[in-house]
Amino acid sequence: MINKFHQFHIVPLNPWPLVRSLQAWIVIINLVLIITTKSSKIIQLPIILIITSPVLWWKNVLKESIKEGFHQKTVIDGLKIGIILFIISEIFFFRSFFWSYFHSRIRPNLEIGQIWPPNIIKTFSPINVPLLNTILLVRSGVTVTWTHHSILTNKNNKRYKGIIITCILGIYFSILQAIEYMQAEFSISDAAYGSTFFLATGFHGLHIIIGATFLLVNLNIIKKFKISINHHIGFEIAAWYWHFVDVVWLFLYISIYWWGK
């Protein structure tokens, strides 16, 4: 690696891609078992694996980037392209939920009386918790942008505060969403509305948790390694992901909570 004549990083043998693939397979099997047996204990092992493997994988990536110096400009450009393609795949993932919802909203099936939402569904008011969550996420988008600006202007205190505030807003969003789910007068099995609502908003809530975790990891990196103005690709990727989650929620709020009422 010392005598190489290129800027690409040739990754050595790494077990984590195979481990993550096996974990995805285990999670799918466990979800099927949960649905069929209605037991929540089965999900404990996949959750432990999902938490531990990214930590060890990120540790290797940090070593390659900060200690070994393999993340040069060409590598960073490749990482940016990778996250852009990942976000595009996430767009198509949520597109399936919107497609299902719009189809049911515009042309309700005869089985539900050709009425949307169905008569058995008592929807949430768009001006209560959903509106508050929208304000929280818009505010979090401002704070994460403020953090990025603080990194570019080399203001250490503001970058810490920006990440912490963003994570607090994201956690508060998740708490309010959990309270909303507990107060719901319909379930995921209540017609097309229930399944679409809980799948779309639930997966978005999962993305909020992932994004907050990503930001907390970057907070730890900033404190330990003092990232520079020219080398902060980890936080930049986390900020892109967070903005994507914000935009998805705006579409969810407008289509499901406001237009779908």
C-alpha positions as CSV (number, residue, x, y, z in Angstrom):
1,M,0.0,0.0,0.0
2,I,2.9,2.4,0.6
3,N,4.3,2.1,-3.0
4,K,0.9,2.4,-4.8
5,F,0.7,4.8,-7.7
6,H,-3.0,5.7,-7.3
7,Q,-5.3,7.5,-4.9
8,F,-7.8,4.7,-4.6
9,H,-8.2,2.8,-1.3
10,I,-8.1,-0.9,-1.9
11,V,-10.0,-2.2,1.1
12,P,-8.4,-5.4,2.7
13,L,-10.5,-8.5,3.5
14,N,-13.3,-7.4,5.7
15,P,-16.0,-9.6,7.3
16,W,-18.6,-6.8,7.8
17,P,-20.3,-6.9,4.4
18,L,-21.0,-10.6,4.8
19,V,-22.0,-10.2,8.4
20,R,-24.5,-7.4,7.6
21,S,-26.0,-9.5,4.8
22,L,-26.5,-12.4,7.1
23,Q,-28.0,-10.1,9.7
24,A,-30.5,-8.8,7.1
25,W,-31.5,-12.4,6.4
26,I,-31.9,-13.1,10.1
27,V,-34.0,-10.0,10.6
28,I,-36.4,-11.0,7.8
29,I,-36.8,-14.5,9.2
30,N,-37.4,-13.1,12.7
31,L,-40.0,-10.7,11.4
32,V,-41.9,-13.5,9.8
33,L,-41.7,-15.5,13.1
34,I,-42.9,-12.5,15.0
35,I,-45.9,-12.1,12.7
36,T,-46.8,-15.8,12.9
37,T,-46.0,-16.4,16.6
38,K,-46.7,-12.9,18.0
39,S,-43.7,-13.1,20.2
40,S,-41.5,-10.0,20.7
41,K,-38.6,-12.0,22.3
42,I,-37.5,-13.3,18.9
43,I,-36.3,-9.8,17.8
44,Q,-33.7,-9.5,20.6
45,L,-30.8,-11.3,18.8
46,P,-31.2,-9.3,15.5
47,I,-31.3,-6.0,17.4
48,I,-28.0,-6.9,19.3
49,L,-26.3,-7.8,16.0
50,I,-27.6,-4.7,14.2
51,I,-26.2,-2.5,17.0
52,T,-22.8,-4.1,17.5
53,S,-21.7,-4.7,13.9
54,P,-22.0,-1.1,12.7
55,V,-19.9,0.1,15.7
56,L,-17.1,-2.3,14.8
57,W,-17.4,-1.5,11.1
58,W,-17.3,2.3,11.7
59,K,-14.2,1.7,13.9
60,N,-12.4,0.2,11.0
61,V,-13.5,3.0,8.7
62,L,-12.2,5.7,11.2
63,K,-8.9,3.9,11.4
64,E,-8.6,3.9,7.6
65,S,-9.5,7.5,7.4
66,I,-7.9,9.3,10.4
67,K,-5.0,7.1,11.5
68,E,-3.9,5.5,8.1
69,G,-4.9,8.4,5.9
70,F,-6.4,6.4,3.1
71,H,-9.4,8.7,2.5
72,Q,-7.9,11.0,-0.1
73,K,-9.8,13.2,-2.5
74,T,-10.6,10.4,-4.9
75,V,-11.9,8.2,-2.1
76,I,-14.0,11.0,-0.7
77,D,-15.5,11.6,-4.1
78,G,-16.4,7.9,-4.2
79,L,-18.0,8.1,-0.8
80,K,-20.1,11.0,-1.9
81,I,-21.3,9.2,-5.0
82,G,-22.1,6.2,-2.8
83,I,-24.3,8.1,-0.4
84,I,-26.0,9.9,-3.3
85,L,-26.9,6.5,-4.8
86,F,-28.0,5.3,-1.4
87,I,-30.3,8.3,-0.9
88,I,-31.7,7.7,-4.4
89,S,-32.5,4.1,-3.4
90,E,-34.2,5.4,-0.3
91,I,-36.3,7.8,-2.5
92,F,-37.6,4.8,-4.4
93,F,-38.2,3.0,-1.2
94,F,-40.5,5.7,0.1
95,R,-41.9,6.1,-3.4
96,S,-43.6,2.7,-3.1
97,F,-45.5,3.9,0.0
98,F,-46.6,7.1,-1.6
99,W,-47.7,5.3,-4.8
100,S,-49.8,2.9,-2.7
101,Y,-51.3,5.8,-0.7
102,F,-52.1,8.0,-3.7
103,H,-53.7,5.0,-5.5
104,S,-56.0,4.3,-2.6
105,R,-56.6,8.0,-2.0
106,I,-57.6,8.8,-5.6
107,R,-59.4,5.6,-6.4
108,P,-60.6,3.9,-3.2
109,N,-61.6,0.3,-3.6
110,L,-65.1,-1.0,-3.5
111,E,-64.3,-3.1,-0.4
112,I,-63.9,0.1,1.7
113,G,-67.0,1.8,0.3
114,Q,-65.0,3.8,-2.2
115,I,-64.4,6.3,0.6
116,W,-61.1,7.7,1.7
117,P,-60.2,7.4,4.5
118,P,-62.5,4.5,5.3
119,N,-65.4,5.0,7.7
120,I,-63.8,2.8,10.3
121,I,-60.7,5.1,10.5
122,K,-60.6,8.1,12.7
123,T,-57.6,10.0,11.4
124,F,-55.2,12.3,13.3
125,S,-55.7,16.1,13.2
126,P,-52.9,17.6,11.1
127,I,-52.6,20.6,13.5
128,N,-51.7,18.7,16.7
129,V,-48.8,16.4,17.1
130,P,-48.1,16.1,13.3
131,L,-47.7,19.9,13.0
132,L,-45.4,20.0,16.0
133,N,-43.3,17.2,14.6
134,T,-43.1,19.1,11.3
135,I,-41.8,22.2,13.1
136,L,-39.3,20.1,15.0
137,L,-37.8,18.5,11.9
138,V,-37.7,21.8,10.0
139,R,-35.9,23.3,13.0
140,S,-33.5,20.3,13.1
141,G,-32.7,20.9,9.4
142,V,-31.7,24.5,10.3
143,T,-29.5,23.3,13.2
144,V,-27.7,20.7,11.2
145,T,-27.0,23.3,8.5
146,W,-25.8,25.6,11.3
147,T,-23.4,22.9,12.5
148,H,-22.0,22.4,9.0
149,H,-21.4,26.2,8.7
150,S,-19.6,26.1,12.1
151,I,-17.3,23.4,10.8
152,L,-16.5,25.4,7.7
153,T,-15.8,28.5,9.8
154,N,-13.9,26.5,12.4
155,K,-16.1,27.3,15.4
156,N,-15.8,24.4,17.7
157,N,-18.4,25.3,20.4
158,K,-21.2,26.0,17.9
159,R,-20.6,22.7,16.0
160,Y,-21.1,20.8,19.3
161,K,-24.2,22.6,20.2
162,G,-25.7,22.2,16.7
163,I,-25.3,18.4,16.7
164,I,-26.7,18.1,20.2
165,I,-29.7,20.3,19.5
166,T,-30.4,18.4,16.2
167,C,-30.3,15.0,18.0
168,I,-32.5,16.3,20.8
169,L,-35.1,17.4,18.3
170,G,-34.9,14.1,16.5
171,I,-35.3,12.2,19.8
172,Y,-38.2,14.4,20.8
173,F,-39.8,13.7,17.4
174,S,-39.5,10.0,18.0
175,I,-41.1,10.3,21.5
176,L,-44.1,12.2,20.1
177,Q,-44.5,9.7,17.3
178,A,-44.5,6.9,19.8
179,I,-47.2,8.7,21.9
180,E,-49.2,9.3,18.7
181,Y,-49.1,5.5,17.9
182,M,-50.3,4.7,21.4
183,Q,-53.2,7.1,21.0
184,A,-54.2,5.8,17.5
185,E,-57.7,4.5,17.3
186,F,-56.8,2.3,14.3
187,S,-54.1,-0.4,13.8
188,I,-51.9,-1.5,10.9
189,S,-54.5,-4.2,10.0
190,D,-57.3,-1.6,9.6
191,A,-57.8,-1.5,5.8
192,A,-55.4,0.0,3.4
193,Y,-55.2,3.2,5.3
194,G,-53.9,1.6,8.5
195,S,-51.2,-0.4,6.8
196,T,-50.0,2.4,4.6
197,F,-50.0,4.9,7.5
198,F,-48.0,2.8,9.9
199,L,-45.5,1.5,7.3
200,A,-44.8,4.9,5.8
201,T,-44.6,6.9,9.1
202,G,-43.0,3.9,11.0
203,F,-40.1,3.5,8.5
204,H,-39.6,7.3,8.5
205,G,-39.4,7.2,12.3
206,L,-36.8,4.4,12.0
207,H,-34.8,6.7,9.6
208,I,-34.9,9.4,12.2
209,I,-33.3,7.1,14.8
210,I,-30.7,6.0,12.3
211,G,-29.9,9.7,11.4
212,A,-29.7,10.7,15.0
213,T,-27.3,7.8,15.7
214,F,-25.2,8.9,12.7
215,L,-25.0,12.4,14.1
216,L,-24.0,11.2,17.6
217,V,-21.2,9.1,16.1
218,N,-20.0,12.2,14.3
219,L,-20.2,14.2,17.5
220,N,-17.8,11.7,19.1
221,I,-15.5,11.9,16.1
222,I,-15.4,15.7,16.3
223,K,-14.6,15.6,20.0
224,K,-11.8,13.0,19.8
225,F,-10.2,13.7,16.4
226,K,-11.0,17.4,15.7
227,I,-12.1,17.1,12.1
228,S,-10.8,19.8,9.8
229,I,-12.5,22.2,7.4
230,N,-11.3,20.2,4.4
231,H,-11.9,16.7,5.8
232,H,-15.4,16.2,7.3
233,I,-17.0,13.8,4.9
234,G,-18.6,11.8,7.7
235,F,-20.6,14.7,9.0
236,E,-21.4,15.9,5.5
237,I,-22.9,12.5,4.6
238,A,-24.9,12.6,7.9
239,A,-26.2,16.1,7.1
240,W,-27.3,15.0,3.6
241,Y,-29.1,12.0,5.1
242,W,-30.8,14.2,7.7
243,H,-32.0,16.7,5.1
244,F,-33.4,13.8,3.1
245,V,-35.4,12.6,6.1
246,D,-36.7,16.1,6.7
247,V,-38.0,16.4,3.1
248,V,-39.6,12.9,3.2
249,W,-41.5,14.0,6.4
250,L,-42.8,17.1,4.7
251,F,-44.3,15.0,1.9
252,L,-45.7,12.6,4.5
253,Y,-47.3,15.4,6.4
254,I,-48.9,17.0,3.3
255,S,-50.1,13.8,1.7
256,I,-51.2,11.6,4.7
257,Y,-52.0,14.0,7.5
258,W,-53.3,17.0,5.6
259,W,-54.5,15.9,2.2
260,G,-55.6,12.4,3.4
261,K,-57.9,13.7,6.2
